[in-house]
Amino acid sequence: MRVLAAMSGGVDSAVAAARAVEAGHDVTGVHLALNRMPGTLRTGSRGCCTVEDSNDAWRAAEKLGIPFYVWDFSERFQADVVDDFISEYAAGRTPNPCLRCNEKIKFEALLDKAMALGFDAVCTGHYASVIEVDGRPELHRAAEDAKDQSYVLGVLDEQQLRHCLFPLAPTPSKALVREEAQRRGLSVAAKPDSHDICFIPDGDTRGWLAERVEMRPGAIVDDDGRQLGSHDGALAYTVGQRRGLHLGTPAPDGKPRFVLEIRPKTDEVVVGPREHLAVDEIRGIRLSWAGRPVPEFERFQQDARTSAGRVSEEVEVQVQVRAHGEALPGRARLEDVEDDGQLRTELVLELDEPLSAVAPGQSAVVYQGTRVLGQATIASAQAASRASSPAR
């Protein structure tokens, strides 16, 4: 099989490429140049996709004896990931750029180019597993829960999964991957994992956004609309935030207040007690399925009838809203709703226990056991203790 190994310059992708070579595949390495400032170097574990990373990937490919190329995807990355990140924040939502990068860059742009060049699959260092059931692919969690990355791969569809290769899926720990890299003589064996948003390597998201999005001053209000303070820009706040509110009026019970909601149209930041962050119903849009939908949802989507209020059968699921968050039990259904005269299908998730600090723009990934069913972008979340006031 002809395999294109996406090599980020880290230890995971290097070992994944090595395993693909060892499995007998015809492997070619490629590093994606995503940074529009090619002279930038990473600092420790902050940032990625830099000159340093490109050189590390090249050295790993040379050690493995495979061809190696650098492909410039910086324009596509800017448009599909960076600009999307900015526009989502400007709309008062909290996006996940890593998930968007996987969707638009690593498993759309890269896979499309690989297929056009005659490759059979794209290999990456993600910790997840693709299992074929009755001739159709399913996405599953990796062996090690702590490193499982199925959440950020939940946007992959059935056709993409057919051409994905995740050699690290069965590895029970990251320590074993590093030991293997050391045995293979790969110089990245002890390289720190990257973290934070790769295009904001200093970690100052608020400062970065302030240079790109108009920050308009506004009011900080409570649930009842009473003004408690003011801010320099609502987009600098996130749901669940406690620090940095600088309120002059203490809460009646003396307890801390948290950001409950961002209202970009009115430039208001709504704050309240921690218990008001509890959520037991989530509504998601822009649905996608990681493989074949479950029968209940497939029947609903195949039904030619469409009307507001049409509802599918419920399915028992687990719901995860953060990359390394806990998957909580609940029920899922599809519902046709009308929004501004347009009919759309929403994924409705009812949780068995409350989930805290859920923000519009996040992705809700739905599981059954280890299997990823699919995902949706959170449009609203209903707080259990604020039954009449959905967070939008």
C-alpha positions in Angstrom: 0.0 0.0 0.0 1.3 3.5 -0.9 1.2 5.5 2.3 1.7 9.3 2.8 3.0 9.8 6.4 2.2 13.3 7.8 5.3 14.1 9.8 4.8 17.0 12.2 8.3 16.9 13.6 7.2 15.2 16.8 7.8 11.8 18.3 4.3 10.4 17.6 4.3 11.0 13.9 7.9 9.8 13.5 7.1 6.5 15.3 3.9 6.1 13.3 5.8 6.5 10.0 8.4 4.0 11.3 5.7 1.4 12.0 4.2 2.0 8.6 7.6 1.3 7.0 8.0 -1.8 9.2 4.6 -3.1 8.1 5.9 -3.2 4.5 4.1 -0.1 3.1 5.6 2.1 0.5 5.9 5.2 2.7 6.6 8.8 1.7 7.0 11.5 4.4 5.5 15.0 4.2 5.7 17.9 6.5 2.9 20.6 6.3 4.2 24.1 6.3 1.3 25.9 8.0 3.0 28.9 9.5 3.2 32.1 7.4 6.2 33.2 9.3 8.7 30.4 8.3 11.5 31.9 10.4 9.6 31.3 13.6 11.0 28.7 16.0 9.1 27.0 18.7 9.8 27.6 22.4 10.0 24.3 24.3 6.6 22.7 24.0 4.8 25.8 22.7 3.7 26.1 19.1 4.3 23.7 16.2 4.7 23.6 12.4 7.9 25.7 12.5 11.3 25.5 10.9 12.6 23.5 13.9 9.7 21.0 13.4 10.3 20.7 9.7 14.0 19.9 10.3 13.1 17.3 12.9 10.7 15.7 10.5 13.3 15.6 7.8 15.9 14.0 10.1 13.3 11.3 11.1 12.5 10.6 7.4 16.2 10.4 6.6 16.7 7.9 9.5 13.8 5.8 8.1 15.1 5.9 4.6 12.0 7.3 3.1 11.4 10.2 0.6 10.5 13.5 2.3 8.7 16.6 1.1 7.5 19.9 2.6 4.1 21.0 1.3 3.0 24.6 1.8 -0.5 24.6 3.1 -0.2 28.0 4.8 -2.8 29.8 2.7 -5.4 27.0 3.3 -4.5 26.9 7.0 -5.0 30.7 7.3 -8.4 30.6 5.6 -9.8 27.4 7.1 -8.4 27.5 10.6 -7.0 30.9 11.6 -9.7 33.1 10.0 -12.4 30.7 11.1 -11.0 31.0 14.7 -11.2 34.8 14.5 -14.7 34.8 13.0 -16.0 32.3 15.6 -14.8 34.4 18.5 -16.2 37.6 16.8 -19.6 35.8 16.8 -19.3 35.0 20.5 -18.5 31.3 20.1 -15.5 29.3 21.4 -14.0 27.3 18.5 -11.6 24.3 18.6 -8.8 25.1 16.1 -7.2 21.6 16.4 -10.4 19.9 15.4 -10.9 22.3 12.5 -7.3 21.7 11.4 -7.9 17.9 11.4 -11.1 18.4 9.4 -9.9 21.0 6.8 -6.2 20.5 6.6 -4.9 17.0 7.6 -7.9 15.0 6.5 -9.4 17.1 3.7 -6.7 19.1 1.9 -3.9 16.6 2.6 -6.0 13.5 1.9 -7.4 15.0 -1.3 -3.9 15.8 -2.6 -2.6 12.3 -1.5 -5.4 10.6 -3.4 -4.8 12.7 -6.5 -1.1 11.6 -6.4 -2.0 7.9 -6.2 -1.5 7.2 -2.5 -3.8 4.7 -0.8 -3.8 6.2 2.8 -2.6 9.0 5.0 -0.7 7.9 8.1 -0.6 10.2 11.2 0.5 9.9 14.8 -2.9 10.3 16.3 -4.0 8.0 19.1 -7.2 6.5 17.7 -8.3 3.4 15.9 -10.2 2.6 12.7 -12.0 -0.7 12.8 -13.8 -2.2 9.8 -17.3 -3.7 10.6 -19.3 -5.4 7.8 -17.0 -3.7 5.3 -17.5 -0.2 6.6 -15.0 1.8 8.8 -15.7 2.9 12.3 -13.7 5.3 14.4 -12.8 4.1 17.9 -10.9 5.3 20.9 -7.2 4.4 21.3 -5.9 1.9 23.8 -4.7 4.6 26.2 -7.4 6.8 27.5 -5.0 9.5 28.6 -3.6 10.0 25.1 -6.8 9.2 23.2 -7.4 11.7 20.4 -10.7 10.4 18.9 -12.4 13.6 20.1 -10.5 15.8 17.6 -11.0 13.2 14.9 -14.8 13.1 15.3 -15.2 15.3 12.3 -13.9 12.6 9.9 -16.5 11.1 7.6 -16.7 7.5 6.3 -14.8 8.2 3.1 -11.9 9.8 4.9 -11.8 7.0 7.5 -11.3 4.5 4.6 -8.0 6.1 3.9 -6.7 6.8 7.4 -3.9 4.8 9.1 -3.3 5.3 12.8 -0.4 3.0 13.8 -0.2 4.2 17.4 -3.8 3.0 18.2 -2.8 -0.1 20.2 0.0 1.5 22.1 -0.8 1.5 25.9 1.4 4.5 26.8 3.2 7.5 25.4 6.3 6.4 27.4 6.5 3.2 25.2 6.4 5.4 22.1 9.3 7.4 23.3 11.2 4.2 24.2 10.6 2.9 20.7 11.8 6.2 19.2 14.9 5.9 21.2 15.5 2.3 20.1 15.0 3.3 16.5 17.6 6.2 16.8 15.1 8.9 16.2 16.3 12.3 17.5 12.8 13.4 18.5 12.5 10.7 21.2 12.7 13.2 24.1 11.1 16.2 22.3 8.4 17.8 24.4 4.8 17.5 23.3 3.4 20.6 21.8 0.5 22.3 23.5 -1.5 25.5 23.3 -2.9 26.9 20.0 -0.1 26.4 17.5 -0.6 29.9 15.9 -0.6 31.5 19.3 2.6 30.0 20.7 2.9 32.5 23.6 -0.5 31.3 24.9 -1.9 34.8 25.1 -5.2 34.2 23.2 -6.8 37.4 24.6 -3.9 39.6 23.4 -3.7 37.9 20.0 -7.5 38.4 19.4 -7.3 42.0 20.5 -5.0 42.7 17.6 -7.4 41.1 15.1 -10.9 41.7 16.4 -12.5 45.0 17.3 -12.9 45.0 21.1 -15.9 47.1 22.0 -16.5 48.1 25.7 -19.7 47.0 27.3 -21.5 46.0 30.4 -21.0 43.0 32.8 -24.5 42.0 34.0 -26.1 39.4 36.1 -28.9 37.0 35.2 -31.6 39.7 35.7 -29.7 42.3 33.5 -28.4 44.4 36.4 -25.1 46.0 35.5 -22.3 44.9 37.9 -19.3 46.3 36.0 -17.8 47.0 32.6 -15.3 45.4 30.3 -13.1 46.5 27.3 -14.2 43.7 25.0 -16.7 40.8 25.5 -14.7 38.6 23.1 -11.9 38.4 25.6 -14.1 36.3 28.0 -15.0 32.7 27.9 -17.9 30.7 29.5 -16.7 29.4 32.9 -14.1 32.2 33.4 -13.8 33.5 37.0 -10.6 35.6 37.1 -10.3 39.0 35.5 -13.9 40.2 35.9 -12.9 43.1 38.3 -16.4 43.5 39.6 -16.9 46.2 42.2 -20.1 44.7 43.7 -19.7 41.4 45.6 -22.3 38.7 45.2 -25.0 38.7 47.9 -23.7 35.3 49.2 -20.1 36.4 48.9 -19.2 33.6 46.5 -17.3 34.1 43.3 -19.1 34.8 40.0 -18.4 33.1 36.7 -19.0 34.0 33.1 -22.3 32.3 32.1 -22.8 33.8 28.6 -21.3 36.1 26.0 -23.7 38.3 24.0 -21.7 39.8 21.1 -24.7 41.7 19.6 -25.1 43.7 22.8 -21.5 43.5 24.0 -22.7 42.1 27.3 -21.0 39.6 29.5 -23.4 37.7 31.8 -22.1 36.4 35.1 -23.5 34.4 37.9 -22.9 31.7 40.5 -21.0 28.4 39.6 -24.2 26.4 39.8 -25.7 28.3 36.9 -23.0 26.8 34.7 -24.6 23.4 34.9 -25.9 22.1 31.6 -28.2 19.1 31.0 -29.3 19.7 27.4 -27.1 20.6 24.4 -28.2 21.4 20.8 -25.7 21.0 18.0 -25.6 22.0 14.4 -23.3 21.1 11.4 -23.6 17.4 12.2 -21.3 14.8 10.7 -21.0 11.1 11.2 -17.8 9.2 11.7 -18.8 6.3 9.5 -22.3 4.9 9.1 -24.9 6.6 11.3 -26.6 4.4 13.8 -29.8 2.8 12.4 -32.2 5.2 14.3 -30.5 8.2 12.8 -30.0 6.7 9.4 -33.7 6.0 9.1 -34.5 9.6 10.1 -32.2 11.0 7.5 -33.5 8.7 4.7 -37.1 9.7 5.4 -38.1 12.1 2.6 -40.5 14.0 4.9 -39.0 17.1 6.5 -40.9 19.4 8.8 -40.2 21.5 11.8 -40.7 19.4 15.0 -40.0 16.0 13.3 -38.0 14.0 15.8 -36.0 10.7 15.6 -35.9 7.8 18.0 -33.6 8.3 21.0 -30.2 6.6 21.3 -28.2 5.9 24.4 -24.8 7.6 24.1 -21.9 9.2 25.9 -21.1 12.9 25.2 -17.7 14.6 25.3 -17.3 18.3 24.8 -13.6 18.8 25.4 -10.5 17.0 24.0 -9.6 15.5 27.4 -12.9 15.8 29.1 -15.0 13.0 30.6 -17.6 11.4 28.4 -20.9 11.6 30.2 -23.9 9.3 29.7 -27.1 10.6 28.1 -29.5 10.3 25.2 -29.3 11.7 21.6 -32.0 12.4 19.1 -32.3 14.3 15.8 -34.8 17.1 15.4 -35.9 19.2 12.5 -36.2 22.8 13.5 -36.9 26.1 11.6 -34.4 28.9 12.0 -35.0 32.2 10.2 -37.2 30.5 7.7 -34.7 27.7 7.0 -35.2 24.1 8.0 -32.2 22.3 9.6 -31.6 19.2 11.5 -30.1 19.6 15.0 -28.5 17.0 17.3 -30.2 17.2 20.7 -28.3 15.7 23.6 -29.9 15.2 27.1 -27.3 14.4 29.8 -28.0 12.1 32.8 -25.9 14.4 34.9 -25.0 18.1 34.6 -22.0 19.3 32.7 -20.3 22.5 33.5 -19.2 25.5 31.4 -20.3 24.4 28.0 -19.8 27.2 25.4 -21.4 27.6 21.9 -18.8 26.9 19.3 -17.3 23.9 21.1 -17.8 20.5 19.5 -19.9 17.8 21.1 -18.6 14.4 20.1 -20.9 11.4 20.6 -19.8 7.9 21.5 -21.2 4.5 22.1 -18.6 2.7 24.2 -15.3 3.2 22.4 -17.0 4.0 19.0 -17.3 7.6 17.8 -20.7 8.1 16.3 -20.1 11.6 15.1 -20.1 15.2 16.2 -21.9 18.6 16.1 -21.0 22.2 16.8 -22.7 23.4 19.9 -25.3 26.0 19.1 -26.9 26.3 22.5 -26.7 24.7 26.0 -29.6 24.6 28.4 -28.6 25.2 32.0 -30.5 23.1 34.5 -30.8 25.9 37.0 -31.7 28.5 34.4 -34.5 26.5 32.7 -35.9 29.6 30.9 -32.6 31.0 29.7 -30.6 29.0 27.3 -26.9 30.0 26.8 -26.4 31.3 23.2 
